[in-house]
Amino acid sequence: MANTNYSTSLFSTNLKFSDENQYGAELSIAGCSAAQLVKEFGSPIFVLDQDDFFMRTNAWRAALNTSFGSGQLYYAAKSFICVEVARWLKQLKVGLDVCSGGELAVALAAEFPASDIEFHGNNKSVDEISTAIKSAVGTIVIDSFDEVERVAEIAKSLGKIQKVYLRLTPGIDAHTHEFISTAHEDVKFGFSIASGAASEALDKCMSYPSLNLAGVHCHIGSQIFEVSGFEAAAMRLIDVLAKFRDQHAKELPELNIGGGYGIAYTKGERAIAPDEVIPAIAKVIKSACDKLKLSIPKISIEPGRAIVGPTTTTIYLVGTTKSVTLEDGSIRKYVSVDGGMSENIRPALYGATYSAFLANRSSTAKSISTRVVGKHCESGDILISDIQLPSDIKIGDLLAIPATGAYGRSMASNYNHIPRPSVIAVLNGSAREILRRETQADLLNLDVIQAPRQLS
């Protein structure tokens, strides 16, 4: 059973259409109409349902606490972060998982408690590690033998003892795209359990007085719908903890089982719900710990996409349309919008699929095979390759693409020197800008015009 208010569809909780039309209608999110939002803030825009964000965060935390009695929820900042969202997370009293100095800077600018920050990344620089330790981040997740030495040496030089996890590779074949699968052997992240690297890294960590090895971590990939992969990974990590106990005569008190929980991007998909997956993982962990006579560790999870993904809808303005005749004689309509791969690279990067809806009016026109494309100078600038939309879509109409909160704005670029869109938070009929739209002046501010000088 999914949580009562936890939507497992592609829509945020407060997204409403004015009628039951299958392909489009007047759209409102948290009581704010799409047309009015575009009139006020321009397009394209990311519209974030703040109430839905809070509800989803609380649902994941509740599932964790119900299943384990307590635990630590970290929101994965890489999915989407800004100062205001970090402030929400602080208000919700959950942790924050960052993986770069930039994400850490956002958290610190929001006055997020450093003790509740976890720092990831497979190639953290000396400056990033130094800043993290000086800022007193709660945990650094170590990803390589080089980093064991790097973190230990920097912590020693600063007179600190740094709490760390080791990221392990459990050898799980997560059923997802190759580019977002992270737990098989041939991958850049973590220490392999099967090869013995994990055991060696654990021993090495124990040899440094400046490191407080508190636990192990894994992340098997992203956009995963099957519970079995999470269960298998948990079992392998519990086995690692038991072997560590046997070798070192002490138990590691913490276990981070990562994130990667799948969400719906199309009408035919259903998200994995927190009170489905977390109890299943808990059952496996409790059983394995009982069998191995191991204390149940403090469990952490790192949902990002599962929290912010469905909260956000991108609204576009249609700029041009055209119809083409395909080889089989059928007609396909091209609908060009005022954005594209610069604010949603996922379809071009790994074939991600989305749904789209006419958002400013109802239509009774016959549906037609439609390709939704962007305005960039790339033939691959395709947001949706083939979808049934009303044949009367025209210049000036609005298209809404739901479930764009994760890895949309956070992976956005300025390709073709197009400014990145704004992010608008909506709540109870009110709207406010939490990330402003970039301007051409912002782009030009990076240019440096000066005479060349001889390098010393």
Stockholm file with secondary structure:
# STOCKHOLM 1.0

chainA/1-456         MANTNYSTSLFSTNLKFSDENQYGAELSIAGCSAAQLVKEFGSPIFVLDQDDFFMRTNAWRAALNTSFGSGQLYYAAKSFICVEVARWLKQLKVGLDVCSGGELAVALAAEFPASDIEFHGNNKSVDEISTAIKSAVGTIVIDSFDEVERVAEIAKSLGKIQKVYLRLTPGIDAHTHEFISTAHEDVKFGFSIASGAASEALDKCMSYPSLNLAGVHCHIGSQIFEVSGFEAAAMRLIDVLAKFRDQHAKELPELNIGGGYGIAYTKGERAIAPDEVIPAIAKVIKSACDKLKLSIPKISIEPGRAIVGPTTTTIYLVGTTKSVTLEDGSIRKYVSVDGGMSENIRPALYGATYSAFLANRSSTAKSISTRVVGKHCESGDILISDIQLPSDIKIGDLLAIPATGAYGRSMASNYNHIPRPSVIAVLNGSAREILRRETQADLLNLDVIQAPRQLS
#=GR chainA/1-456 SS CCCTTCCCSSSCTTEEESSCCSSBCCEEETTEEHHHHHHHHCSSEEEEEHHHHHHHHHHHHHHHHHHHSSCEEEEETTTCCCHHHHHHHHHHTCEEEECSHHHHHHHHHTTCCGGGEEECCSSCCHHHHHHHHHTTCSEEEECSHHHHHHHHHHHHHTTCCEEEEEEEECCCCCSSCGGGBCSSSSSSSSEESTTSHHHHHHHHHHTCTTEEEEEEECCCBSSBCCHHHHHHHHHHHHHHHHHHHHHHSSCCCEEECCCCBCCCCSTTCCCCCHHHHHHHHHHHHHHHHHHTTCCCCEEEECCSHHHHGGGEEEEEEEEEEEEEECTTSCEEEEEEESCCTTTCCHHHHHCCCCCCEECSSCCCSCEEEEEEECSSSCTTCEEEEEEEEETTCCTTCEEEEESCSSSSGGGCCCGGGCCCCEEEEEETTEEEEEECCCCHHHHHTTCCCCCCCCCC
#=GC SS_cons         CCCTTCCCSSSCTTEEESSCCSSBCCEEETTEEHHHHHHHHCSSEEEEEHHHHHHHHHHHHHHHHHHHSSCEEEEETTTCCCHHHHHHHHHHTCEEEECSHHHHHHHHHTTCCGGGEEECCSSCCHHHHHHHHHTTCSEEEECSHHHHHHHHHHHHHTTCCEEEEEEEECCCCCSSCGGGBCSSSSSSSSEESTTSHHHHHHHHHHTCTTEEEEEEECCCBSSBCCHHHHHHHHHHHHHHHHHHHHHHSSCCCEEECCCCBCCCCSTTCCCCCHHHHHHHHHHHHHHHHHHTTCCCCEEEECCSHHHHGGGEEEEEEEEEEEEEECTTSCEEEEEEESCCTTTCCHHHHHCCCCCCEECSSCCCSCEEEEEEECSSSCTTCEEEEEEEEETTCCTTCEEEEESCSSSSGGGCCCGGGCCCCEEEEEETTEEEEEECCCCHHHHHTTCCCCCCCCCC
//
